[in-house]
Amino acid sequence: MTTPGTLQRYPKGVLDMHQEKVVSLNPEDRLIKSCLGEEVDRPPVWLMRQAGRYLPEYREVRKEVSFLELCRDVDRAVTVSLQPIDLVGSEAVILFQDIFTPVPGMGMALDFAPGPVMENPIRSLADVERLGVPDSRDSVPFVFEIIRVLRRELASRKIPLLGFAGAPFTLAAYMVEGRGSKDFALLKRMLHREPDILRALLRKLTDMTVDYLEAQIEAGAQVVQIFDTWAGLLSADLYREWVLPIHQEIAKRIQHGKAPLILYVNNGAHVVAEMAESGADVISLDWRASLGGAASRFGQQVSLQGNLDPTALAAPEKEIASMVHRLAEEGAAARGHIMNLGHGCLPDTPVEGVRAFIEAVQSLA
């Protein structure tokens, strides 16, 4: 017998020790229960960057407007958010936006050329002091209208809606560097030489992130995820000093009772132990981390999400199914497991590979 809160049901022959039967759940209940470590019939499934360039239907919508215009256009953003439900069978919708959406409201202009380019990067405390922390309900009202429309669209189908935010450290990386980088040397130099500037920036970004996530929850987001794309650049010691306290503060301040929190750190295999201390309900692992190892070490503390390498979606259907079964076995030791990728869908991801992944997870029931 399994202990309470750890039961998951899988295909015959995969985990025969699980004899209990769980009533089949709708996607909304399945995701939220998995986040909270409650019993489910099988893992839920969605994909990071599931709405994007790999879908011809997305490209058809995208060609009519710029990326920033798409983010602000309620009807188009709703359309592309919903596409993965009907086109590939995903069991959750994640709000279509960008991690930088709330940044201009702080007083820092940006453009995409094609990646993010920040105007007047942060170089001094005076630069940080010029930034505001606006009420996101006023600065980006379209985000919350998109969420409200999506909830209305999804309610009868019992499909859950996820909101998200870029993590303060990742946003700071771009705001200091001015654009994307392989190593973010300017950011790391500031961390060592002018830590007061970076700490001041991170404080403002933390306040902004909490407000932004809370407003999404108020608008109807049922689960929220933090994306920390660049925190994996730091050593475990620096992560513990600079990033973990921020994640813990966000986890304490947002409305946990209303929406579970997922934390994703890209390239974060070396900081899984720290992620498990964040206070998040779920930690999302990239493909470099051992799902089985995390399940055995931290699986009764937090639920897990992940962690198929996105390039594996190019494999034949049978191989994708085999990888899904392996992930199911590894994740079964955790209190909850959400099937997902270890990063977002790549632009050249085969649509049939995405469908095969989702169908393999659904066959686990």
C-alpha positions in Angstrom: 0.0 0.0 0.0 1.2 3.5 -0.7 1.1 6.3 1.9 -1.6 8.9 1.7 -0.9 11.6 -0.9 1.5 9.5 -3.0 -0.8 7.3 -5.0 -0.7 7.5 -8.8 -2.2 4.9 -11.2 -0.3 3.8 -14.3 -0.7 1.2 -17.1 -0.9 -2.4 -16.2 2.6 -3.8 -15.7 4.3 -0.5 -15.1 3.6 -0.1 -11.3 1.8 -3.2 -10.2 2.3 -2.4 -6.6 -0.5 0.3 -6.9 -3.6 -1.7 -6.4 -5.9 1.1 -5.3 -8.4 2.5 -7.8 -8.9 6.3 -8.2 -11.9 7.7 -10.0 -11.1 9.2 -13.3 -10.6 13.0 -12.9 -11.2 15.9 -15.2 -8.1 17.9 -16.3 -8.8 20.8 -13.9 -9.0 18.5 -10.8 -6.1 16.3 -12.0 -3.7 19.3 -12.3 -4.5 21.0 -9.0 -4.5 17.7 -7.1 -1.1 16.8 -8.5 0.2 20.2 -7.5 -1.0 19.7 -4.0 0.1 16.1 -3.6 -3.4 14.6 -3.6 -4.4 11.3 -5.2 -4.9 11.2 -9.0 -5.7 8.7 -11.6 -2.6 9.5 -13.7 -0.2 12.5 -14.3 -1.7 15.6 -15.9 0.1 16.8 -19.0 0.8 20.2 -20.6 3.9 21.6 -22.3 5.9 24.8 -21.7 5.7 27.0 -24.8 2.9 24.8 -26.1 1.4 27.8 -27.9 4.1 28.9 -30.4 6.0 28.8 -33.6 5.9 25.0 -34.1 2.1 25.3 -34.8 1.2 26.4 -38.3 -2.0 27.8 -36.9 0.0 30.0 -34.5 2.1 31.3 -37.3 -1.0 32.2 -39.2 -2.2 34.4 -36.4 1.3 35.8 -35.7 2.0 37.0 -39.2 -0.7 39.6 -38.9 0.9 41.4 -36.0 4.2 42.0 -34.1 4.9 39.9 -31.1 4.2 42.7 -28.7 1.0 43.5 -30.5 0.0 39.8 -30.2 0.6 39.9 -26.4 -1.7 43.0 -26.1 -4.5 41.9 -28.4 -7.0 40.1 -26.2 -8.8 38.2 -29.0 -5.6 37.0 -30.7 -3.9 36.1 -27.4 -6.9 34.1 -26.3 -6.9 32.3 -29.7 -3.3 31.2 -29.5 -3.6 30.3 -25.8 -6.4 27.9 -26.7 -4.8 26.4 -29.8 -2.9 23.6 -28.0 -6.2 22.2 -26.5 -7.8 21.4 -29.8 -4.8 21.0 -32.0 -2.6 18.7 -29.8 -4.8 17.7 -26.9 -3.0 19.5 -24.1 -4.8 19.3 -20.7 -4.1 22.8 -19.5 -3.9 26.3 -21.0 -1.1 28.7 -20.1 -1.7 32.4 -20.6 0.0 33.6 -23.8 2.3 36.5 -22.8 6.0 37.2 -22.4 8.0 37.4 -19.2 8.7 41.0 -20.0 5.1 42.1 -20.3 5.1 44.0 -16.9 8.6 45.6 -17.3 7.7 48.7 -19.4 5.2 49.6 -16.7 8.1 50.0 -14.3 9.6 52.7 -16.6 12.0 50.7 -18.7 11.3 50.6 -22.4 12.0 47.5 -24.4 11.7 46.1 -27.9 12.3 42.8 -29.6 15.0 42.7 -32.4 14.2 39.8 -32.4 15.2 39.1 -28.8 14.5 41.5 -26.0 16.5 44.8 -26.0 16.3 47.1 -23.0 16.6 50.8 -23.3 19.0 52.4 -20.8 20.2 49.3 -19.0 20.7 49.5 -15.2 24.1 50.8 -14.3 23.6 52.7 -11.0 21.4 53.0 -7.9 19.9 56.1 -9.5 18.8 53.9 -12.4 17.0 51.6 -10.0 15.4 54.4 -8.1 13.9 55.7 -11.3 11.9 52.4 -11.7 8.5 52.3 -10.3 6.4 49.3 -9.0 3.0 50.0 -10.5 -0.2 48.3 -9.8 -0.2 45.8 -12.7 -4.0 45.9 -12.9 -3.5 49.5 -14.2 -0.2 49.0 -16.2 -1.1 45.8 -18.1 -4.9 45.5 -17.8 -5.1 43.4 -21.0 -3.3 40.5 -19.3 -6.2 40.1 -16.8 -8.8 40.5 -19.5 -7.2 37.7 -21.4 -7.3 35.6 -18.2 -11.0 36.4 -17.6 -11.9 35.5 -21.2 -9.9 32.2 -21.0 -11.6 31.2 -17.8 -15.0 31.7 -19.4 -14.0 29.7 -22.4 -12.5 26.8 -20.4 -15.1 26.6 -17.5 -17.4 24.1 -19.2 -14.5 21.9 -20.4 -12.9 21.8 -16.9 -9.6 22.7 -18.4 -7.2 24.5 -16.0 -5.7 27.8 -16.7 -2.1 28.7 -15.7 -0.7 32.2 -15.2 3.0 32.9 -15.0 5.7 35.5 -14.4 9.4 35.9 -15.2 11.4 35.5 -12.0 13.2 38.6 -10.6 16.7 37.3 -11.1 16.0 36.5 -14.8 14.4 39.9 -15.4 17.3 41.6 -13.7 19.7 39.7 -16.0 18.2 41.4 -19.0 17.7 44.8 -17.4 21.4 44.9 -16.4 22.8 43.3 -19.6 20.5 45.2 -21.9 19.8 42.2 -24.0 20.2 38.4 -24.1 23.6 36.9 -23.4 25.3 33.5 -23.1 26.9 34.3 -19.7 25.4 37.6 -18.6 28.8 38.8 -17.6 27.7 42.4 -16.7 25.1 41.0 -14.3 27.6 38.7 -12.6 30.1 41.5 -12.4 27.5 43.7 -10.7 26.7 40.9 -8.3 30.3 40.8 -7.2 31.4 44.4 -7.5 28.2 46.4 -6.8 25.9 44.1 -5.0 23.8 47.0 -3.5 22.6 48.0 -6.9 21.6 44.5 -7.8 19.9 43.9 -4.5 17.9 47.1 -4.8 16.8 46.1 -8.3 15.8 42.6 -7.1 13.7 44.1 -4.3 11.7 46.1 -6.7 11.3 43.2 -9.1 10.1 41.0 -6.3 7.4 43.4 -5.3 6.4 43.7 -8.9 6.3 40.0 -9.4 4.2 39.3 -6.3 1.7 42.0 -7.4 1.6 40.6 -11.0 0.9 37.0 -9.9 -1.7 38.0 -7.3 -3.5 40.0 -10.0 -3.5 37.0 -12.3 -4.9 34.8 -9.5 -7.6 37.4 -8.8 -8.5 37.4 -12.5 -8.9 33.6 -12.6 -5.5 31.9 -12.9 -5.8 28.5 -11.1 -2.1 27.7 -11.0 0.9 30.1 -11.5 4.4 29.4 -12.6 7.6 31.3 -12.1 10.2 31.0 -14.9 13.8 31.6 -13.7 15.5 31.1 -17.0 19.0 32.4 -16.0 19.3 31.5 -12.3 21.0 28.3 -13.3 24.0 30.5 -14.3 24.9 30.7 -10.6 26.7 28.2 -8.4 24.6 26.5 -5.8 26.2 28.8 -3.1 25.4 31.9 -5.0 21.9 30.6 -5.9 21.2 30.0 -2.2 22.4 33.6 -1.4 20.8 35.5 -4.2 17.9 33.6 -5.6 16.4 31.2 -3.0 15.4 34.0 -0.6 13.5 35.7 -3.5 11.7 32.5 -4.4 10.8 31.9 -0.8 9.5 35.5 -0.4 7.3 35.1 -3.5 6.0 31.8 -2.3 5.1 33.3 1.1 3.4 36.4 -0.3 1.1 35.0 -3.0 -2.2 33.5 -2.4 -1.3 29.8 -2.1 -4.8 28.8 -0.9 -6.2 30.1 -4.2 -3.6 28.9 -6.7 -0.6 26.5 -6.4 2.8 27.7 -7.3 5.2 26.0 -9.7 8.9 27.0 -9.9 11.0 26.3 -13.0 14.7 27.0 -13.1 16.4 26.3 -16.4 19.8 24.5 -16.3 19.1 24.0 -12.6 20.1 20.4 -12.0 22.7 21.5 -9.5 20.1 23.5 -7.4 17.2 21.0 -7.1 17.8 20.8 -3.3 17.5 24.6 -3.1 14.4 24.6 -5.3 12.8 22.1 -3.0 13.2 24.7 -0.1 11.5 27.5 -2.1 8.1 27.0 -0.7 6.7 26.3 -4.1 4.1 23.5 -4.4 5.8 22.1 -7.5 9.3 22.3 -8.8 9.7 21.9 -12.5 12.9 20.1 -13.6 14.8 20.6 -16.8 16.0 17.6 -18.6 19.5 17.7 -17.1 18.1 16.8 -13.7 17.2 13.3 -12.5 13.5 13.0 -12.1 13.8 9.8 -10.2 16.5 11.2 -8.0 14.4 14.3 -7.2 11.3 12.1 -6.5 13.2 9.9 -4.0 14.9 12.8 -2.2 12.3 15.6 -2.3 9.1 13.9 -3.6 7.2 14.0 -0.3 8.1 17.6 0.2 7.1 19.0 -3.2 5.4 17.8 -6.3 7.5 17.5 -9.5 7.0 18.6 -13.1 8.9 17.5 -16.2 11.2 16.6 -17.6 11.5 15.3 -21.2 14.2 16.9 -23.4 12.2 18.9 -26.0 14.3 17.5 -28.8 13.0 14.1 -27.9 9.7 15.0 -29.5 11.4 14.4 -32.8 11.7 10.7 -32.0 9.4 8.0 -33.4 6.0 7.6 -31.7 7.0 4.4 -30.0 10.2 5.9 -28.5 8.2 8.8 -27.2 5.8 6.5 -25.5 8.7 4.5 -24.0 10.2 7.7 -22.6 6.8 8.7 -21.2 6.5 5.4 -19.4 10.0 5.8 -18.0 9.2 9.3 -16.7 6.0 7.9 -15.2 7.9 5.3 -13.3 10.5 7.8 -12.0 7.9 10.4 -11.0 5.6 7.9 -9.2 7.7 8.1 -6.0 6.8 11.8 -5.7 3.6 13.0 -4.0 2.5 14.4 -7.4 4.0 14.4 -10.9 3.0 16.7 -13.8 4.2 15.5 -17.1 5.9 18.2 -19.1 9.1 19.0 -21.0 12.4 20.0 -19.4 12.2 23.3 -21.4 9.8 24.9 -23.9 8.8 23.5 -27.2 11.3 24.4 -29.9 10.3 26.2 -33.1 11.0 23.1 -35.2 9.2 20.7 -32.9 7.1 18.2 -34.9 3.4 18.6 -34.2 3.0 14.9 -34.4 5.7 14.5 -31.7 3.7 16.8 -29.3 0.5 14.8 -30.0 2.4 11.5 -29.4 3.7 12.8 -26.1 0.3 13.9 -24.8 -1.5 10.7 -26.1 1.2 8.5 -24.4 0.5 10.3 -21.1 -3.2 10.0 -21.5 -2.8 6.2 -22.1 -1.3 5.8 -18.6 -4.8 5.9 -17.1 
